[in-house]
Amino acid sequence: MSSDVATKAFVRSEIASVRAEIASVKSDLASFKAETKAEFRDVKATISEMQVTMRQSDVRARNSRLKNPTARIRAIPIFIHGHGAKDPDPSFFPKYADQLYNLRKPQTARDYQMLTDLSKFYDIWDEAADTSQSGEEEEKIDPERAVELLEEILGLEEDRFIAFRAKAQQLADQGPLAGEKRDRLVTSSSTGEPQPQRRKLQTAEQGSPTVPFSQTPSRAPPRAQITSDGTPAVPSGGSPTVPFTETPTRVNPERLLITLTMAAPPPRPRSTIPDSQAETASS
């Protein structure tokens, strides 16, 4: 009997030990699962924060390249733990740079509301607080300081907008372009008649620009000079020739006959027959 009791007690103790070990393993597994989930949440949060940071850098770079004060500016998102990226309310975000800079002197209740919401959203309320007011008054922000901080956060550069306005004003002061001025000079201011213009070169189909022969200014070809005895004058070093004229002219038959008679006869071809045979043939 005693041995049976001892055996049962041993078995019971072993079972209790195994149960305790199983419970310990379960507890360890539960702790491991919790730690693993927490680490995964941290990893996801880190990845989300990195994505938001990259997005902030990209949007800030885009805004920094803006020059036109009427161009749309992009909102910078913020990162909230457990939520991820969050964008400001579009209804209280300036669409253009001019709208942001006009908040330096807010005129309406909407301007004050926009400036307040942006200061709270980007967490610049304390930095932009108006230090000139007493402690009993309601805490307000300095519009000039708030706009300066928002400009830095959004990546805007006011100097680029100022340079753009100056260049636009300079172009406006210059008046019409050179092409428009040239078109205005085509007609006379007094008579309204068209003024002479230089003709443009005509481009050949497969060659370089050419000028039509009929439009090229040239002198009239020289006329044949006739001497006192009625014969054409022979230029030095040559024979009398009939000058070429651009347009068909009426030819004087008598002058043409004189020219043809004065033309030198063609040279006689040299004989290839030996001298002895030539003498026999002549006899």
C-alpha positions in Angstrom: 0.0 0.0 0.0 2.7 2.4 0.9 4.4 1.9 -2.4 1.2 2.6 -4.3 0.7 5.8 -2.4 4.3 6.9 -3.0 3.9 6.1 -6.7 0.7 8.1 -7.0 2.2 11.0 -5.2 5.2 10.9 -7.5 3.0 10.8 -10.5 1.0 13.7 -9.2 4.1 15.8 -8.6 5.4 15.1 -12.0 2.1 16.0 -13.6 2.0 19.2 -11.7 5.6 20.0 -12.7 4.8 19.4 -16.4 1.7 21.6 -16.1 3.8 24.3 -14.5 6.3 24.0 -17.3 3.6 24.2 -19.9 2.1 27.3 -18.3 5.6 28.8 -18.3 6.0 28.1 -21.9 2.6 29.5 -22.7 3.5 32.6 -20.8 6.8 32.9 -22.6 5.0 32.5 -25.9 2.5 35.1 -25.0 5.2 37.5 -24.1 7.1 36.7 -27.3 3.9 37.3 -29.3 3.4 40.6 -27.6 6.9 41.7 -28.1 6.9 40.6 -31.7 3.7 42.6 -32.3 5.2 45.6 -30.7 8.3 45.3 -32.8 6.2 45.0 -35.9 4.2 48.0 -34.9 7.4 49.9 -34.3 8.8 48.8 -37.7 5.6 49.8 -39.5 5.6 53.2 -37.7 9.3 53.7 -38.6 8.5 52.9 -42.3 5.5 55.1 -42.3 7.5 57.9 -40.7 10.2 57.5 -43.3 7.7 57.6 -46.1 6.2 60.8 -44.6 9.7 62.3 -44.3 10.4 61.5 -47.9 7.1 63.0 -49.0 7.9 66.1 -47.0 11.2 66.5 -48.7 9.7 66.0 -52.1 6.9 68.5 -51.6 9.3 71.0 -50.0 11.7 70.7 -53.0 8.8 71.3 -55.4 7.7 74.4 -53.5 11.2 75.7 -53.4 11.3 75.8 -57.2 8.2 78.0 -57.6 8.6 81.5 -59.0 5.1 82.5 -60.0 3.2 83.8 -57.0 0.0 82.6 -58.5 1.2 79.0 -58.9 -0.4 76.4 -56.6 1.7 75.4 -53.6 1.6 71.9 -52.0 0.8 71.1 -48.4 3.4 69.5 -46.2 2.0 66.4 -44.4 2.9 65.6 -40.8 3.4 62.3 -39.0 1.2 61.2 -36.2 2.1 58.0 -34.2 -0.6 55.4 -34.6 -2.1 57.3 -37.5 0.6 57.9 -40.1 0.6 60.9 -42.5 -2.0 63.6 -42.1 -2.6 66.6 -44.4 -4.0 70.0 -43.3 -7.6 70.9 -44.0 -7.7 72.0 -47.7 -10.4 74.6 -46.9 -7.9 76.4 -44.6 -4.8 76.0 -46.6 -3.5 78.7 -49.0 -3.6 77.7 -52.6 -1.1 80.2 -53.8 1.9 81.9 -52.4 0.2 85.3 -52.5 -2.5 84.0 -50.2 0.1 82.9 -47.7 2.0 86.2 -47.7 -1.3 88.1 -47.4 -1.8 86.5 -44.0 0.8 88.8 -42.6 -2.0 91.3 -42.4 -5.2 89.3 -42.0 -8.3 91.2 -43.0 -11.2 88.8 -42.5 -12.2 86.2 -39.9 -11.3 83.5 -42.4 -7.8 84.8 -42.6 -7.4 84.6 -38.8 -9.0 81.2 -38.8 -6.6 79.9 -41.5 -3.6 81.3 -39.7 -4.7 79.8 -36.4 -5.3 76.3 -37.9 -2.0 76.3 -39.7 -0.1 77.3 -36.6 -1.7 74.6 -34.5 -1.4 71.9 -37.3 2.3 72.5 -37.8 2.9 73.0 -34.0 4.3 76.5 -34.3 1.8 78.2 -31.9 4.3 78.7 -29.1 7.0 80.0 -31.4 4.6 82.4 -33.2 3.0 83.6 -30.0 2.6 87.4 -29.6 4.8 88.3 -26.7 3.6 91.9 -26.6 0.2 91.1 -25.0 -0.3 90.8 -21.2 -1.0 87.6 -19.4 -4.7 88.4 -18.8 -5.5 88.7 -22.5 -6.3 85.7 -24.7 -3.1 84.2 -26.2 -2.7 85.2 -29.8 0.0 84.7 -32.4 2.1 87.2 -34.3 1.0 87.0 -38.0 4.4 88.1 -39.3 6.2 85.5 -37.3 3.7 82.8 -38.1 4.0 83.4 -41.9 7.8 83.4 -41.6 7.7 79.9 -39.9 5.1 78.6 -42.4 7.2 79.8 -45.3 10.2 77.8 -43.9 8.1 74.7 -43.3 6.6 74.7 -46.8 10.0 75.4 -48.4 9.0 78.6 -50.2 11.4 81.4 -51.1 10.0 84.8 -51.3 13.0 86.2 -53.1 12.1 84.1 -56.2 8.6 85.6 -56.3 10.0 89.1 -55.9 12.4 88.5 -58.8 9.6 87.1 -61.0 7.4 90.2 -60.4 10.3 92.5 -61.2 11.0 90.7 -64.5 7.3 90.7 -65.4 7.1 94.4 -64.7 10.2 95.0 -66.8 8.8 93.1 -69.8 5.5 95.1 -69.4 7.4 98.4 -69.4 9.2 97.5 -72.6 6.0 97.6 -74.6 5.5 95.5 -77.8 8.0 93.0 -78.9 10.4 93.7 -81.7 8.3 91.6 -84.2 5.3 93.7 -83.5 7.3 96.9 -84.0 8.5 95.7 -87.3 5.0 94.9 -88.4 3.9 98.4 -87.5 6.6 100.0 -89.6 5.3 98.2 -92.8 2.7 101.0 -93.3 3.4 104.7 -93.2 1.9 106.6 -90.3 1.0 109.6 -92.5 -0.2 108.1 -95.8 -1.1 104.5 -94.8 0.6 103.2 -97.9 2.8 100.1 -97.7 6.5 100.7 -97.6 9.0 98.8 -99.7 10.3 95.7 -98.0 13.2 93.4 -98.8 12.1 90.3 -100.6 12.8 87.0 -98.9 15.0 84.4 -100.6 13.2 81.6 -102.3 14.3 78.2 -101.2 14.8 75.7 -104.0 13.5 72.2 -103.5 16.8 70.5 -103.1 19.3 73.3 -103.1 20.3 76.5 -101.3 18.2 79.7 -101.3 18.1 81.3 -104.7 16.9 84.6 -106.0 14.8 84.7 -109.2 16.7 86.1 -112.2 13.9 88.6 -112.9 14.3 90.1 -109.4 18.0 90.4 -109.4 19.1 94.1 -109.9 21.6 94.3 -112.7 22.8 96.7 -115.3 21.6 96.7 -118.8 24.0 94.7 -121.2 26.3 97.0 -123.3 25.2 97.7 -126.8 27.5 97.0 -129.8 29.3 100.2 -130.8 29.2 101.2 -134.5 32.1 103.1 -136.1 31.7 106.0 -138.5 32.0 103.8 -141.5 29.1 101.6 -140.4 31.2 98.6 -139.1 31.0 97.4 -135.5 33.9 98.4 -133.3 36.1 95.5 -132.3 37.1 95.4 -128.6 40.7 95.0 -127.9 41.9 91.5 -127.8 38.8 89.9 -129.3 36.5 89.7 -132.3 33.2 91.5 -132.8 30.4 89.7 -131.0 26.7 90.2 -130.6 25.9 90.9 -127.0 23.4 88.8 -125.2 20.3 90.5 -123.9 17.9 89.2 -121.2 14.8 90.0 -123.2 14.2 89.4 -126.9 15.1 92.5 -129.0 14.5 93.5 -132.5 17.6 92.8 -134.7 18.6 95.1 -137.5 19.3 93.0 -140.6 21.9 95.3 -142.0 23.9 95.4 -138.7 23.6 91.6 -138.4 24.9 91.2 -142.0 27.9 93.4 -141.2 28.6 91.4 -138.1 28.5 88.0 -139.9 30.8 89.3 -142.7 33.3 90.6 -140.2 33.5 87.2 -138.4 36.8 85.4 -139.0 36.6 82.3 -141.2 37.2 79.0 -139.5 40.8 77.7 -139.8 41.5 75.4 -142.7 42.4 71.9 -141.7 46.0 70.9 -142.3 46.5 68.4 -145.0 47.9 65.0 -144.1 49.1 64.1 -147.7 52.9 64.1 -148.2 54.5 66.9 -150.2 55.5 64.7 -153.2 51.9 63.4 -153.6 50.5 66.9 -153.2 52.7 68.2 -156.1 51.6 65.2 -158.3 48.0 65.8 -157.6 48.3 69.5 -158.4 50.0 68.8 -161.8 
